[in-house]
Amino acid sequence: MDYKITKTEFGKKPDFDLPTPLFYKELGEEGLVKLFNDFYDLLVDSDISNFFPQDEKELAKVKAHNVKFFIEACGGPKYYTEAVGHFDMIKAHEPFSITEKARTEWLGCMQQILAKVDISEEAKQSFWNYLETFSKHTVNVDTGLKLPEDIVKI
């Protein structure tokens, strides 16, 4: 399956669909927790490690907080809403200077993790499509970086 990364049009916030509940059903809550633990472990060693706490206890807090959001987004229990309430993605990412290059690095780490997950390609593709579009909302710095339409494939 091809996991394409398309260029963000700076300032545009494209509509996105949540992943199909199949992703949550196939992976389960424990699987999602493992996926995001592995993902954040990869991120702290990536080119965008400066966005993430390097202290293990602080990183564990970030993992626990963020996985709640993704469990809910994937059709699981509303842990995030119950704990935090409404999530404003733009405000949550304002303290960080997120470029298209940083977004691409973030997505590249997720590609590596998804490649190791043993669930259907349909479920993976649905989750990828969500993340690829959803992540465009976090880009808040326009560097003028131009990316080919099909830059990264697995």
C-alpha positions in Angstrom: 0.0 0.0 0.0 1.2 3.5 -0.8 1.2 6.0 2.0 1.5 9.3 0.2 2.4 12.6 1.7 0.8 15.5 -0.1 1.9 19.1 0.3 0.1 21.4 2.7 -1.3 24.6 1.2 -0.3 27.0 3.9 -3.2 28.6 5.6 -5.8 26.1 4.3 -7.4 23.7 6.7 -8.7 20.8 4.6 -11.7 18.7 5.7 -10.8 15.2 6.9 -12.6 12.1 7.8 -11.9 10.2 11.0 -10.5 6.7 10.5 -12.9 3.9 9.9 -13.9 2.1 13.2 -12.2 -0.9 11.6 -8.8 0.5 12.7 -9.8 0.5 16.3 -11.6 -2.8 16.0 -8.6 -4.6 14.5 -5.9 -2.9 16.6 -7.8 -2.6 19.9 -7.1 -0.2 22.7 -3.9 -2.0 23.8 -2.7 -2.1 20.2 -3.3 1.7 19.9 -1.4 2.3 23.1 1.5 0.2 21.8 1.4 1.9 18.4 1.7 5.4 20.0 4.3 4.4 22.5 6.4 3.1 19.7 5.7 6.1 17.6 6.7 8.6 20.3 9.8 6.6 21.0 10.7 7.0 17.4 9.9 10.7 17.4 12.2 11.5 20.3 15.1 10.2 18.2 14.0 11.9 15.0 14.9 15.2 13.4 11.9 16.8 15.3 12.9 15.5 18.7 13.0 19.1 20.0 9.2 19.1 20.0 9.0 16.2 22.5 10.2 15.8 26.1 13.4 13.8 26.4 12.8 12.9 30.1 11.1 9.5 30.2 8.5 10.5 32.8 7.5 13.6 30.9 7.3 11.7 27.6 5.1 9.1 29.3 2.7 11.9 30.2 2.6 13.1 26.6 2.0 9.5 25.3 -0.8 8.9 27.8 -2.4 12.2 27.0 -2.2 11.9 23.2 -3.2 8.3 22.9 -6.5 9.3 24.6 -7.2 11.6 21.7 -6.4 9.0 19.1 -8.3 6.2 20.8 -11.4 8.5 20.6 -10.7 9.6 17.0 -10.5 6.0 16.0 -13.9 5.1 17.4 -12.9 4.0 20.9 -14.1 5.4 24.3 -14.2 9.1 24.7 -11.3 9.2 27.2 -10.0 12.5 25.8 -13.2 14.4 25.9 -13.9 13.1 29.4 -10.4 14.1 30.6 -9.8 17.3 28.6 -13.0 18.4 26.9 -13.0 19.9 23.4 -9.7 19.7 21.6 -8.5 22.8 19.6 -5.7 21.5 17.5 -4.6 24.8 16.2 -4.2 26.3 19.7 -2.5 23.2 21.0 0.2 23.4 18.4 0.7 27.2 18.5 3.6 27.1 20.9 5.6 25.0 18.3 7.0 26.2 15.0 5.7 23.4 12.8 6.9 23.5 9.2 6.0 21.3 6.3 9.4 19.6 6.8 8.5 18.8 10.5 5.1 17.5 9.4 6.8 15.2 6.8 9.2 13.9 9.5 6.3 13.2 11.8 4.4 11.4 9.1 7.5 9.5 8.1 7.9 8.1 11.7 4.2 7.0 11.6 4.9 5.3 8.3 7.6 3.2 9.9 5.3 2.3 12.8 2.3 1.4 10.6 4.5 -0.8 8.4 5.0 -3.1 11.5 1.3 -3.3 12.5 -0.4 -6.5 11.7 -3.9 -5.4 10.7 -5.7 -5.1 7.3 -4.4 -2.7 4.7 -7.9 -1.2 4.6 -7.7 -0.2 8.2 -4.1 1.1 7.9 -5.0 3.2 4.8 -8.0 4.7 6.6 -5.9 5.7 9.5 -3.1 7.0 7.2 -5.6 9.1 5.2 -6.9 10.7 8.4 -3.4 11.5 9.8 -2.1 12.8 6.5 -4.9 15.3 6.1 -5.3 16.0 9.9 -1.6 16.9 10.2 -1.9 19.7 7.7 -3.8 21.6 10.4 -0.7 21.7 12.6 1.6 23.4 10.0 1.9 27.0 11.3 5.2 28.2 9.6 5.4 28.7 5.9 9.0 28.1 4.8 8.1 27.8 1.1 9.3 24.2 1.1 8.0 22.4 -2.0 7.4 18.7 -1.8 6.6 16.4 -4.7 3.1 14.9 -4.5 4.4 11.3 -4.0 7.5 12.0 -1.9 7.3 9.0 0.4 6.0 5.5 -0.3 6.1 2.3 1.6 
